[in-house]
Amino acid sequence: MSIHINLDVMMAKRKLRLKTLAQLVGITEQNLSVLKNGKAKAVRFSTLNKLCIALECQPGDILAYKEGLESDD
């Protein structure tokens, strides 16, 4: 996939554990883990918004476009 998820990097910078971030955002640890590991096919803007609030960051800090990677399409 051409979109790379940097959620683990942001969590490490903010010293937040998966369980804590899941509680702050209001989603399950399992769903957050799927997103963190880059296995998610989609992310809701409302979830991205909550992640940005909890991590005090911009969407571009979490999502990055990597040119040249294979697309799943």
N, C-alpha and C positions, 0 to 999 in steps of 0.2 A: 504494500500500500504506500502511496506517496505522502500520506499524512502521518507524521510521527508524533507520538504522545510523550510529552516530557513531564508527566504528572509525578513520576517517582523522583525526578530531579527537584521539582518544586517542593515536594513533601520533605525531602532531605534538607533543603535550604531552610525550610520553616520548622524543621524538627517536629514534624507531625507524623503520627502513626496512622496506619490505614483505618483502624477502628475509630480513632478520634475524628479524622476527617470525614468519615462516613456519617458519624453522628452530627457533625457541624452542617453537612450538606443535606442530610436527610435521605440518604439512600443506603442500601444494604452494603455490607463489606464485600459481598460477592460481586455485586454490580460495579463497585468502585475498583475492585481487583481486575475485572474484565477490562475496564477502561484503562487502568494503569498499565496493564500488560499489552496494550495495543490490540486486543482481540475484539473490541467493540466495533460494530458496523456503523453506529450513529451515536450522537450525543445531543441531547436536547439543549436548546439555548438556556432554558431555565436552570439546568444542571450546571452548564458551563458558567453561568452567572454566579451561582452559589459557590462553585469551586474558586472562582476569581475573588469573591468576597472573603472566603475562608483563608485563602492563601495570599491575599493581598497582592494580586498580580493582574496582568492583562491576559486575554485569551491567547495571544501570541507567545506567552511564556509557557503555556501548556501544550498548544498545538503548533506544529511546524511542518512546512511543506519541504520534502526532500526530493529534489529532481533526480530522475534516473532510476528510482526504485520501481519495481514492478507494480502495476495496478491490479487489484482484485477483480476488476470489471471484466 
